[in-house]
Amino acid sequence: MTTRRSLLVTAAAAIPALPAIAQLKSRRAEAKPITPGEREARIERARELMTANKLDAICLSGGTSLRYFTGIRWGTSERLFACVLPRKGDPFYVCPAFEEERAREQAGDKVRVLTWQEDEDPYALVGKGLASSAVRIGMEERTIFAYADGIAHSNRGATVVSATPVTAGCRAVKSPAELDLLKLANNATLEAYRAGWKQVREGMTNRDLTALIEAAYQQFGFPGNVSVQMGEFSALPHGSARPQQIREGSLVMMDDGCSVEGYTADVTRTVVFGKPSEKMKRVWDIVHRAQSAALAAAKPGAPCENVDMAARKVIEEAGFGPGYKYFTHRLGHGIGLDGHEWPYLVRGNKQLLAPGMTFSDEPGVYIRGEFGMRHEDCMYITDKGAELFTPQCESLEQGI
């Protein structure tokens, strides 16, 4: 099947000279997987939070929270597959009978797997596994509605609520092993951007540059994506699908990143091809100062909203306000196994920063019909403040 990724790889191969890409070496050996011991510690922490939030169990279907606690990679469909983590007792799985062997390949032969045939009700097995249907179950926030609704209806007396206080409560603070994986992902992303940009020539399209960067990810051995927007389309924070071509003086914005052992990078670089205008240089400097202000405000014990406010103050005082007029989105999001995850750096979020939390720091100024400017690096909270995984960009002309 022809996919977007295969087309991009084909496009990269069609560009005649790729020395900056070809010289990149695999970095897979640098990635150290999360250990079983760390996953066990995560489950124990989840049980502490279940007790604090008066939950008897949490239910995880396919997705990143399932992977976080168990290491299992599983998608979602109309058929219920779930891991149930009880507050007391061992985790168990609810699985279609024909998928049991595949489930045990990842979960192990010693785990309890409750199977169901195609003409049976899978949702009642959750209560059966817990030895009671009169339970308070937390559902992972990205669980599809059919699962949550089915469990509620098939387990009389069950109360189905959000598991976010548990899942986000565990995932928001990263371990040293997680920080190492995030640092590797972000550094590999930045190196891929640099390699791709070295190959840029006038007349190339945004698809050409996308292909180059994604070819660099492949050289490193990490899956990844990048969104490339040029000129007036850089004023749309998530870009446009319209064809774009690079010309002298074009502003080019690169965003997204690769992932390492599932841990995701998010880096944005805005660079000019050729000579920038004075307005471009002015806006670049404003956004750079806003990013630095946010980094300085990100201290343990500070509310999340303070970080957004620090960056927004710089941008508004420079004449690009009020509110969301030019800086059209929040300052940042948590990052880990998901590109966007709890907590969020946005006005109104009073949650306090803690060491080990990780966020994007991505202020921007977007002038519709002209250009947009965004600097994005990810940061982690330390005992003393915040540090970036990747160095801030140096200049508009060399902005990678």
FIDRENLO-962280 format. One record per residue (C-alpha): x negated, z negated, y negated; residue number from 1. Coordinates in nm, 3 decimals, always signed. Layout:
# residues N
X,Z,Y,NUM $
...
//
This chain:
# residues 400
+0.000,+0.000,+0.000,1 $
-0.128,+0.086,-0.348,2 $
-0.140,-0.224,-0.566,3 $
-0.239,-0.297,-0.924,4 $
-0.560,-0.453,-0.797,5 $
-0.653,-0.151,-0.581,6 $
-0.593,+0.081,-0.877,7 $
-0.817,-0.134,-1.095,8 $
-1.096,-0.136,-0.837,9 $
-1.065,+0.243,-0.804,10 $
-1.084,+0.274,-1.182,11 $
-1.397,+0.062,-1.195,12 $
-1.561,+0.270,-0.924,13 $
-1.483,+0.586,-1.122,14 $
-1.684,+0.471,-1.425,15 $
-2.029,+0.624,-1.368,16 $
-2.279,+0.353,-1.472,17 $
-2.225,-0.011,-1.377,18 $
-2.568,-0.177,-1.387,19 $
-2.438,-0.494,-1.554,20 $
-2.181,-0.530,-1.276,21 $
-2.394,-0.421,-0.981,22 $
-2.668,-0.676,-1.050,23 $
-2.428,-0.971,-1.020,24 $
-2.478,-1.181,-0.707,25 $
-2.227,-1.370,-0.497,26 $
-2.171,-1.727,-0.609,27 $
-1.952,-1.836,-0.320,28 $
-2.221,-2.065,-0.181,29 $
-2.194,-2.275,-0.498,30 $
-1.830,-2.362,-0.421,31 $
-1.793,-2.689,-0.231,32 $
-1.447,-2.728,-0.070,33 $
-1.241,-3.041,-0.118,34 $
-1.309,-3.277,+0.174,35 $
-1.047,-3.422,+0.412,36 $
-1.142,-3.768,+0.286,37 $
-1.053,-3.674,-0.070,38 $
-0.716,-3.538,+0.042,39 $
-0.644,-3.865,+0.225,40 $
-0.723,-4.055,-0.095,41 $
-0.479,-3.832,-0.281,42 $
-0.202,-3.922,-0.037,43 $
-0.273,-4.292,-0.079,44 $
-0.255,-4.253,-0.456,45 $
+0.075,-4.068,-0.416,46 $
+0.212,-4.361,-0.217,47 $
+0.118,-4.600,-0.497,48 $
+0.306,-4.382,-0.744,49 $
+0.604,-4.355,-0.508,50 $
+0.626,-4.732,-0.505,51 $
+0.602,-4.747,-0.884,52 $
+0.877,-4.484,-0.918,53 $
+1.102,-4.622,-0.641,54 $
+1.076,-4.317,-0.416,55 $
+1.090,-4.327,-0.036,56 $
+0.918,-3.988,+0.003,57 $
+0.822,-3.668,-0.173,58 $
+0.890,-3.320,-0.040,59 $
+0.640,-3.038,-0.090,60 $
+0.723,-2.675,-0.014,61 $
+0.484,-2.380,-0.044,62 $
+0.262,-2.387,-0.351,63 $
-0.022,-2.567,-0.520,64 $
+0.098,-2.927,-0.472,65 $
+0.122,-2.861,-0.099,66 $
-0.234,-2.729,-0.107,67 $
-0.350,-3.022,-0.321,68 $
-0.237,-3.288,-0.074,69 $
-0.279,-3.104,+0.257,70 $
-0.505,-2.801,+0.211,71 $
-0.227,-2.580,+0.354,72 $
-0.163,-2.243,+0.191,73 $
+0.198,-2.137,+0.238,74 $
+0.438,-1.923,+0.041,75 $
+0.809,-1.975,-0.014,76 $
+1.100,-1.781,+0.130,77 $
+1.463,-1.843,+0.221,78 $
+1.339,-2.035,+0.529,79 $
+1.252,-2.400,+0.469,80 $
+0.892,-2.496,+0.532,81 $
+0.802,-2.833,+0.385,82 $
+0.565,-3.124,+0.410,83 $
+0.732,-3.463,+0.365,84 $
+0.505,-3.744,+0.250,85 $
+0.677,-4.079,+0.314,86 $
+0.590,-4.387,+0.116,87 $
+0.538,-4.557,+0.453,88 $
+0.429,-4.373,+0.764,89 $
+0.254,-4.045,+0.836,90 $
+0.336,-3.710,+0.674,91 $
+0.542,-3.466,+0.879,92 $
+0.641,-3.103,+0.853,93 $
+0.972,-2.916,+0.876,94 $
+0.899,-2.567,+1.001,95 $
+1.077,-2.261,+1.145,96 $
+1.021,-2.271,+1.521,97 $
+0.856,-1.929,+1.530,98 $
+0.604,-2.042,+1.262,99 $
+0.492,-2.359,+1.441,100 $
+0.167,-2.216,+1.574,101 $
+0.070,-2.083,+1.231,102 $
+0.152,-2.419,+1.074,103 $
-0.060,-2.608,+1.326,104 $
-0.354,-2.376,+1.263,105 $
-0.372,-2.527,+0.914,106 $
-0.222,-2.873,+0.961,107 $
-0.379,-2.959,+1.297,108 $
-0.239,-3.025,+1.643,109 $
-0.189,-3.399,+1.595,110 $
+0.059,-3.384,+1.307,111 $
+0.434,-3.420,+1.359,112 $
+0.615,-3.088,+1.321,113 $
+0.996,-3.077,+1.334,114 $
+1.108,-2.725,+1.415,115 $
+1.439,-2.548,+1.371,116 $
+1.587,-2.230,+1.513,117 $
+1.739,-1.959,+1.297,118 $
+2.097,-2.073,+1.361,119 $
+2.025,-2.443,+1.290,120 $
+2.030,-2.653,+0.972,121 $
+1.669,-2.722,+0.869,122 $
+1.755,-2.960,+0.586,123 $
+1.890,-3.236,+0.810,124 $
+1.544,-3.261,+0.967,125 $
+1.412,-3.421,+0.649,126 $
+1.639,-3.723,+0.698,127 $
+1.570,-3.722,+1.071,128 $
+1.197,-3.733,+1.011,129 $
+1.239,-4.025,+0.770,130 $
+1.468,-4.203,+1.022,131 $
+1.732,-4.232,+0.751,132 $
+1.938,-3.999,+0.535,133 $
+2.001,-4.276,+0.278,134 $
+1.672,-4.223,+0.099,135 $
+1.543,-4.142,-0.247,136 $
+1.343,-3.819,-0.219,137 $
+1.129,-3.665,-0.491,138 $
+1.120,-3.285,-0.495,139 $
+0.807,-3.110,-0.619,140 $
+0.903,-2.939,-0.945,141 $
+0.848,-2.579,-0.831,142 $
+1.058,-2.619,-0.518,143 $
+1.330,-2.354,-0.507,144 $
+1.683,-2.477,-0.576,145 $
+1.811,-2.380,-0.231,146 $
+1.575,-2.632,-0.068,147 $
+1.660,-2.922,-0.299,148 $
+2.032,-2.845,-0.276,149 $
+2.020,-2.809,+0.102,150 $
+1.841,-3.142,+0.149,151 $
+2.089,-3.319,-0.079,152 $
+2.393,-3.178,+0.104,153 $
+2.262,-3.224,+0.459,154 $
+2.151,-3.584,+0.419,155 $
+2.452,-3.795,+0.328,156 $
+2.351,-4.079,+0.101,157 $
+2.023,-3.917,-0.004,158 $
+1.929,-3.911,-0.371,159 $
+1.720,-3.611,-0.473,160 $
+1.512,-3.652,-0.790,161 $
+1.195,-3.511,-0.944,162 $
+0.859,-3.581,-0.780,163 $
+0.668,-3.492,-1.098,164 $
+0.573,-3.853,-1.180,165 $
+0.394,-3.856,-0.844,166 $
+0.255,-3.505,-0.818,167 $
+0.148,-3.474,-1.182,168 $
+0.043,-3.838,-1.176,169 $
-0.209,-3.751,-0.904,170 $
-0.309,-3.403,-1.014,171 $
-0.356,-3.469,-1.386,172 $
-0.679,-3.664,-1.336,173 $
-0.947,-3.459,-1.163,174 $
-1.216,-3.592,-0.930,175 $
-1.585,-3.502,-0.973,176 $
-1.545,-3.242,-0.695,177 $
-1.254,-3.079,-0.877,178 $
-1.446,-3.078,-1.205,179 $
-1.736,-2.901,-1.033,180 $
-1.504,-2.629,-0.903,181 $
-1.343,-2.583,-1.244,182 $
-1.682,-2.561,-1.411,183 $
-1.794,-2.294,-1.167,184 $
-1.472,-2.093,-1.213,185 $
-1.496,-2.102,-1.592,186 $
-1.865,-2.015,-1.601,187 $
-1.817,-1.726,-1.357,188 $
-1.530,-1.598,-1.573,189 $
-1.743,-1.601,-1.886,190 $
-2.028,-1.426,-1.705,191 $
-1.785,-1.160,-1.581,192 $
-1.661,-1.101,-1.938,193 $
-2.019,-1.059,-2.057,194 $
-2.101,-0.813,-1.780,195 $
-1.787,-0.610,-1.846,196 $
-1.841,-0.602,-2.222,197 $
-2.194,-0.465,-2.177,198 $
-2.038,-0.157,-2.018,199 $
-1.785,-0.090,-2.296,200 $
-1.799,+0.248,-2.466,201 $
-1.580,+0.403,-2.733,202 $
-1.279,+0.577,-2.584,203 $
-1.240,+0.335,-2.294,204 $
-0.896,+0.191,-2.236,205 $
-0.796,-0.168,-2.185,206 $
-0.740,-0.080,-1.819,207 $
-1.103,+0.036,-1.794,208 $
-1.233,-0.296,-1.925,209 $
-0.993,-0.487,-1.702,210 $
-1.130,-0.299,-1.403,211 $
-1.489,-0.377,-1.500,212 $
-1.426,-0.750,-1.533,213 $
-1.230,-0.770,-1.211,214 $
-1.511,-0.582,-1.035,215 $
-1.746,-0.853,-1.163,216 $
-1.521,-1.119,-1.010,217 $
-1.548,-0.935,-0.679,218 $
-1.928,-0.937,-0.704,219 $
-1.915,-1.316,-0.741,220 $
-1.678,-1.340,-0.445,221 $
-1.393,-1.501,-0.640,222 $
-1.041,-1.365,-0.692,223 $
-0.936,-1.329,-1.053,224 $
-0.741,-1.149,-1.322,225 $
-0.792,-1.061,-1.684,226 $
-0.560,-0.940,-1.958,227 $
-0.727,-0.710,-2.213,228 $
-0.552,-0.634,-2.541,229 $
-0.683,-0.419,-2.825,230 $
-0.615,-0.382,-3.195,231 $
-0.262,-0.466,-3.309,232 $
-0.167,-0.565,-2.953,233 $
-0.403,-0.864,-2.973,234 $
-0.144,-1.015,-3.212,235 $
+0.086,-1.061,-2.910,236 $
-0.048,-1.376,-2.736,237 $
+0.030,-1.241,-2.389,238 $
-0.022,-0.879,-2.484,239 $
+0.160,-0.552,-2.428,240 $
+0.192,-0.304,-2.142,241 $
+0.142,-0.010,-2.378,242 $
-0.167,+0.214,-2.336,243 $
-0.458,+0.107,-2.557,244 $
-0.793,+0.266,-2.637,245 $
-1.103,+0.123,-2.796,246 $
-1.225,+0.266,-3.125,247 $
-1.484,+0.172,-3.387,248 $
-1.368,-0.155,-3.545,249 $
-1.123,-0.237,-3.265,250 $
-1.058,-0.603,-3.198,251 $
-1.059,-0.673,-2.823,252 $
-0.909,-0.986,-2.665,253 $
-0.991,-1.086,-2.305,254 $
-0.790,-1.367,-2.142,255 $
-0.740,-1.539,-1.801,256 $
-1.003,-1.600,-1.534,257 $
-1.107,-1.626,-1.171,258 $
-1.042,-1.908,-0.925,259 $
-1.278,-2.103,-0.701,260 $
-1.132,-2.280,-0.396,261 $
-0.799,-2.239,-0.575,262 $
-0.916,-2.401,-0.899,263 $
-0.843,-2.171,-1.189,264 $
-1.036,-2.081,-1.503,265 $
-0.883,-1.982,-1.835,266 $
-1.111,-1.833,-2.100,267 $
-1.028,-1.613,-2.398,268 $
-1.282,-1.417,-2.597,269 $
-1.197,-1.206,-2.903,270 $
-1.467,-0.956,-2.990,271 $
-1.495,-0.661,-3.225,272 $
-1.627,-0.323,-3.115,273 $
-1.847,-0.221,-3.405,274 $
-1.820,-0.370,-3.752,275 $
-1.548,-0.628,-3.828,276 $
-1.348,-0.641,-4.149,277 $
-1.389,-0.933,-4.388,278 $
-1.040,-1.051,-4.293,279 $
-1.132,-1.053,-3.926,280 $
-1.442,-1.262,-3.996,281 $
-1.241,-1.508,-4.205,282 $
-0.976,-1.556,-3.939,283 $
-1.239,-1.583,-3.664,284 $
-1.401,-1.872,-3.854,285 $
-1.069,-2.050,-3.911,286 $
-0.981,-2.037,-3.542,287 $
-1.330,-2.150,-3.445,288 $
-1.301,-2.454,-3.673,289 $
-0.957,-2.530,-3.531,290 $
-1.094,-2.524,-3.176,291 $
-1.374,-2.762,-3.278,292 $
-1.124,-2.995,-3.446,293 $
-0.914,-3.010,-3.131,294 $
-1.221,-3.085,-2.920,295 $
-1.316,-3.372,-3.152,296 $
-0.962,-3.515,-3.137,297 $
-0.947,-3.512,-2.756,298 $
-1.052,-3.871,-2.690,299 $
-0.935,-4.104,-2.414,300 $
-0.639,-4.308,-2.530,301 $
-0.525,-4.051,-2.788,302 $
-0.177,-3.899,-2.748,303 $
-0.174,-3.538,-2.625,304 $
+0.007,-3.426,-2.940,305 $
-0.283,-3.541,-3.160,306 $
-0.503,-3.264,-3.021,307 $
-0.248,-2.997,-3.112,308 $
-0.203,-3.151,-3.457,309 $
-0.578,-3.149,-3.527,310 $
-0.610,-2.775,-3.462,311 $
-0.285,-2.687,-3.638,312 $
-0.391,-2.879,-3.950,313 $
-0.703,-2.661,-3.988,314 $
-0.503,-2.340,-3.949,315 $
-0.224,-2.445,-4.186,316 $
-0.466,-2.563,-4.455,317 $
-0.636,-2.222,-4.435,318 $
-0.306,-2.057,-4.530,319 $
-0.172,-1.961,-4.188,320 $
+0.134,-2.185,-4.168,321 $
+0.365,-2.353,-4.157,322 $
+0.420,-2.464,-3.801,323 $
+0.433,-2.180,-3.550,324 $
+0.442,-1.892,-3.802,325 $
+0.091,-1.767,-3.719,326 $
-0.029,-2.018,-3.460,327 $
+0.263,-1.934,-3.236,328 $
+0.204,-2.151,-2.929,329 $
+0.090,-2.501,-2.831,330 $
-0.278,-2.587,-2.847,331 $
-0.329,-2.618,-2.472,332 $
-0.215,-2.685,-2.120,333 $
-0.346,-2.878,-1.826,334 $
-0.539,-2.671,-1.575,335 $
-0.643,-2.708,-1.212,336 $
-0.488,-2.546,-0.906,337 $
-0.233,-2.397,-1.146,338 $
-0.335,-2.208,-1.455,339 $
-0.072,-2.407,-1.646,340 $
+0.003,-2.759,-1.527,341 $
+0.073,-3.109,-1.658,342 $
-0.002,-3.250,-1.910,343 $
+0.045,-3.026,-2.217,344 $
-0.118,-3.052,-2.559,345 $
+0.188,-3.001,-2.773,346 $
+0.373,-3.174,-3.053,347 $
+0.602,-3.444,-2.916,348 $
+0.395,-3.523,-2.607,349 $
+0.299,-3.890,-2.643,350 $
+0.119,-3.911,-2.308,351 $
-0.224,-4.064,-2.351,352 $
-0.540,-3.877,-2.260,353 $
-0.750,-4.024,-1.979,354 $
-1.096,-3.946,-1.839,355 $
-1.079,-3.669,-1.582,356 $
-0.792,-3.479,-1.743,357 $
-0.857,-3.109,-1.801,358 $
-0.704,-2.877,-2.059,359 $
-0.735,-2.543,-2.230,360 $
-0.838,-2.561,-2.596,361 $
-0.694,-2.239,-2.735,362 $
-0.591,-2.217,-3.098,363 $
-0.501,-1.878,-3.236,364 $
-0.388,-1.689,-3.544,365 $
-0.167,-1.385,-3.480,366 $
-0.093,-1.141,-3.763,367 $
+0.172,-0.901,-3.636,368 $
+0.091,-0.534,-3.691,369 $
-0.278,-0.610,-3.755,370 $
-0.462,-0.828,-3.502,371 $
-0.472,-1.164,-3.328,372 $
-0.762,-1.404,-3.290,373 $
-0.784,-1.667,-3.017,374 $
-1.074,-1.878,-2.892,375 $
-1.016,-2.045,-2.558,376 $
-1.242,-2.266,-2.351,377 $
-1.135,-2.534,-2.107,378 $
-1.235,-2.896,-2.161,379 $
-1.242,-3.219,-1.965,380 $
-1.193,-3.569,-2.098,381 $
-1.482,-3.813,-2.055,382 $
-1.514,-4.184,-2.131,383 $
-1.641,-4.096,-2.478,384 $
-1.452,-3.781,-2.575,385 $
-1.422,-3.426,-2.445,386 $
-1.667,-3.165,-2.318,387 $
-1.620,-2.791,-2.270,388 $
-1.682,-2.619,-1.937,389 $
-1.809,-2.313,-2.129,390 $
-1.985,-2.295,-2.467,391 $
-1.781,-2.190,-2.769,392 $
-1.819,-1.827,-2.873,393 $
-2.102,-1.764,-3.118,394 $
-1.974,-1.492,-3.351,395 $
-1.715,-1.220,-3.381,396 $
-1.972,-0.951,-3.312,397 $
-2.123,-1.134,-3.010,398 $
-1.815,-1.339,-2.928,399 $
-1.873,-1.372,-2.555,400 $
//
